[in-house]
Amino acid sequence: MYKVEKNIPIPRKRVKGKTAFLLSLDVGDSFIFTTEKGQRNGVDNWYNLANAAGLKVKIRQVEDDKFRVWRTK
């Protein structure tokens, strides 16, 4: 038999890895990441992670294989 319990709060979701790193940034902070030459999949990954966390970022290529990510909101 199951016991029904009421008004039990749902625990907060644990945030780890790259998402936790993005959440630690203040608006205006930036960082550089590197990709394999000619590949842009890292750019899409950072946009997707930021979007899932409810953040806005801008990403610009600074060298052939380096990109800078700014947190904007």
Buried (B, 14 or more C-beta within 10 A) or exposed (E): EEEEEEEEEEEEEEEEEBBEEBBEBEEEEBEEBEBEEEEEEBBEEBBEBBEEBEBEBEBEEEEEBEBBBBBEE
